[in-house]
Amino acid sequence: MQIHKKGLLTVILGGSRSGKSAYAENYLVNKADRTGGRLVYIASGTATDAEMQARIDQHRLDRASMNWTTLEQPVRLEEVRPVIRPGDLVLWDCATTWLANELYEGWDTGTPCIRQPGCMEEKVSRLYETIERLLQTGSHLVIVSNEVLDDMPMEDAETKIYMQWLGRIHREFIRRADEAIEMDYGVATYWKKGEKR
């Protein structure tokens, strides 16, 4: 079934610490000031070490002063759909972390998805469907993701699989996007621009 997209889709890519998350947050906060709408933050990060926990804690503090509704959703993005309301301004940060979480889901209880034939195909198909559904309800969805394809060495098979999936997902995001932004050193370059609606 073809779903007609109503909301705007903005994709923001950049290297680690490039300023993409701060840019995305300010982007939607400014839009909320102009047009109204509830700010919803979908966080994919999980605390795997002390540094990551500190970063998550800092992000929470930063968002608290801006009236964000935060949803912690490291896997199964589709589970946020019932929480999204008409007119919401939604920020998903980030797709890179979500992909790693999904690839290794099941690691502690058996065989992770990365080692199950067809598993990621199903998850990515569900991801695209979820994005279309979120755009049916919310007025604007901003997706943040890391551009790691130039940074990471492809030394092992699982890293190659991760990078291949990330490249496919990024291409599809950009194809669907109304706006595509690349962040470098805190500076935004627009590769696709235009709020059409």
Helices and strands as residue ranges (DSSP letters): E 8-14, H 20-35, E 39-43, H 50-64, E 69-72, G 77-83, E 89-93, H 95-103, G 113-115, H 119-137, E 140-146, H 157-176, E 179-184, E 187-192
